[in-house]
Amino acid sequence: MKTIPPPFFCDHLMFSSLKSLIADCIFLALISTSSVNAAPQGFVEGHLKIISGRPVELADENADTATAENYGDYPLIVLSQSDRKQMARIPADLDGKYRTALPPGDYVLDVEGRVAKRLRVSARPFTVVANETVRVDLTIVTGLADESSTQQE
């Protein structure tokens, strides 16, 4: 009867386990890559416009105008149309433009915290189709809190 020396047996067992582990990692990497490629995304893009609802006074040098700093104050959110779950948060760039990738589906574009900020905004429903871009422009009217406090005085 021929026996295998213990060190050789341990090396052979470790080598087989290592080969199996490497093969499993490669297999998982291939599966995850194919699942990402299986569902191509679409895009939503548009322009954010900010309008002051505050009455303009000729002598008012500090009139509220939309500037690059203002766009950062109004991040956009994408909600699923069915259950209103937040799917993405989109900041507009310095020119008010925005763009993001989304999986195909039905969504609603809104402004984050619009009720608390007392903004007049109409949430916009839209549909994303794979490998296509849908344009959704949004207009925000600010200054509603100022109007209500002015009317009560």
C-alpha positions as CSV (number, residue, x, y, z in Angstrom):
1,M,0.0,0.0,0.0
2,K,1.3,3.4,-1.0
3,T,0.7,6.4,1.3
4,I,0.8,10.1,0.4
5,P,3.0,12.2,2.7
6,P,0.9,14.7,4.8
7,P,2.5,17.9,3.5
8,F,1.7,17.0,-0.1
9,F,-1.9,16.1,0.7
10,C,-2.4,19.4,2.5
11,D,-0.9,21.4,-0.4
12,H,-3.1,19.5,-2.8
13,L,-6.3,20.2,-0.8
14,M,-5.4,24.0,-0.4
15,F,-4.7,24.2,-4.2
16,S,-8.1,22.7,-5.0
17,S,-9.9,25.0,-2.6
18,L,-8.1,28.0,-4.1
19,K,-9.0,27.0,-7.6
20,S,-12.6,26.6,-6.6
21,L,-12.7,30.0,-4.9
22,I,-11.2,31.7,-7.9
23,A,-13.7,30.0,-10.2
24,D,-16.6,31.1,-8.0
25,C,-15.4,34.7,-8.0
26,I,-15.1,34.8,-11.8
27,F,-18.6,33.3,-12.1
28,L,-20.2,35.8,-9.8
29,A,-18.4,38.7,-11.6
30,L,-19.8,37.5,-14.9
31,I,-23.3,37.1,-13.6
32,S,-23.3,40.6,-12.0
33,T,-22.0,42.2,-15.2
34,S,-24.6,40.4,-17.4
35,S,-27.4,41.5,-15.1
36,V,-26.3,45.1,-15.3
37,N,-26.2,44.9,-19.1
38,A,-29.6,43.1,-19.2
39,A,-31.5,46.2,-18.2
40,P,-30.3,49.2,-20.1
41,Q,-31.2,52.5,-18.5
42,G,-32.8,55.6,-20.0
43,F,-32.2,59.3,-19.0
44,V,-34.2,62.2,-17.8
45,E,-32.9,65.7,-18.4
46,G,-34.3,69.2,-18.3
47,H,-34.0,72.8,-17.1
48,L,-35.0,74.2,-13.8
49,K,-36.4,77.7,-13.9
50,I,-36.8,79.8,-10.7
51,I,-39.3,82.7,-10.7
52,S,-39.8,85.0,-7.8
53,G,-43.4,85.4,-6.8
54,R,-42.6,88.4,-4.6
55,P,-43.9,91.7,-5.9
56,V,-41.2,93.9,-7.5
57,E,-40.6,97.3,-6.1
58,L,-38.6,99.8,-8.1
59,A,-36.6,101.1,-5.2
60,D,-35.7,97.5,-4.0
61,E,-32.0,97.0,-4.8
62,N,-32.0,93.5,-3.2
63,A,-34.6,92.1,-5.6
64,D,-34.7,88.3,-5.6
65,T,-33.3,87.0,-8.9
66,A,-32.4,83.4,-9.9
67,T,-28.7,82.9,-9.8
68,A,-26.4,79.9,-9.8
69,E,-26.5,79.9,-6.0
70,N,-30.3,79.5,-6.0
71,Y,-30.3,76.3,-8.0
72,G,-28.5,74.5,-5.2
73,D,-31.3,75.5,-2.8
74,Y,-33.8,73.5,-4.8
75,P,-32.6,69.9,-5.3
76,L,-35.0,67.9,-7.5
77,I,-36.2,64.4,-6.5
78,V,-37.4,61.6,-8.7
79,L,-40.2,59.5,-7.1
80,S,-41.7,56.2,-8.3
81,Q,-45.1,56.9,-9.7
82,S,-46.7,53.9,-8.0
83,D,-45.7,54.3,-4.4
84,R,-44.0,57.7,-4.4
85,K,-40.7,56.2,-3.2
86,Q,-37.7,58.4,-3.7
87,M,-35.5,56.9,-6.5
88,A,-33.0,59.7,-7.1
89,R,-31.9,63.2,-6.0
90,I,-30.8,65.5,-8.8
91,P,-28.9,68.8,-8.3
92,A,-29.2,71.3,-11.1
93,D,-25.9,72.7,-12.5
94,L,-25.0,76.4,-12.5
95,D,-27.2,77.0,-15.5
96,G,-30.2,75.1,-14.0
97,K,-29.7,72.1,-16.2
98,Y,-30.0,68.5,-14.9
99,R,-29.6,65.0,-16.2
100,T,-29.6,61.5,-14.6
101,A,-29.9,57.9,-15.6
102,L,-32.8,55.8,-14.4
103,P,-34.1,52.3,-15.1
104,P,-37.2,52.2,-17.4
105,G,-40.4,53.0,-15.6
106,D,-42.9,55.7,-14.6
107,Y,-41.7,58.5,-12.3
108,V,-42.6,61.9,-10.9
109,L,-40.2,64.9,-10.8
110,D,-40.6,67.2,-7.8
111,V,-38.7,69.6,-5.7
112,E,-37.3,68.4,-2.3
113,G,-39.0,70.1,0.6
114,R,-41.4,72.2,-1.6
115,V,-44.2,72.2,1.1
116,A,-41.9,73.3,3.9
117,K,-40.3,76.0,1.6
118,R,-43.7,77.1,0.5
119,L,-42.9,76.8,-3.2
120,R,-45.4,76.7,-6.0
121,V,-44.4,73.7,-8.2
122,S,-46.4,71.3,-10.3
123,A,-44.9,67.8,-9.9
124,R,-44.3,66.4,-13.4
125,P,-45.0,62.7,-14.2
126,F,-42.8,61.2,-16.9
127,T,-41.8,57.8,-18.3
128,V,-38.3,56.5,-18.9
129,V,-37.7,54.2,-21.8
130,A,-34.4,52.2,-22.1
131,N,-31.7,53.9,-24.2
132,E,-33.8,57.0,-24.6
133,T,-33.8,60.5,-23.1
134,V,-37.0,62.2,-21.9
135,R,-37.0,66.0,-21.3
136,V,-38.9,67.3,-18.3
137,D,-38.6,71.1,-17.5
138,L,-39.6,72.4,-14.2
139,T,-40.6,75.9,-13.0
140,I,-40.5,76.9,-9.3
141,V,-42.3,80.0,-8.1
142,T,-40.7,81.3,-4.8
143,G,-41.7,84.0,-2.4
144,L,-45.1,82.6,-1.5
145,A,-44.3,82.9,2.2
146,D,-43.5,86.6,1.7
147,E,-46.8,87.2,-0.1
148,S,-48.9,85.6,2.6
149,S,-47.2,87.6,5.4
150,T,-47.5,90.8,3.4
151,Q,-51.3,90.3,2.8
152,Q,-51.9,89.8,6.5
153,E,-50.2,93.0,7.6
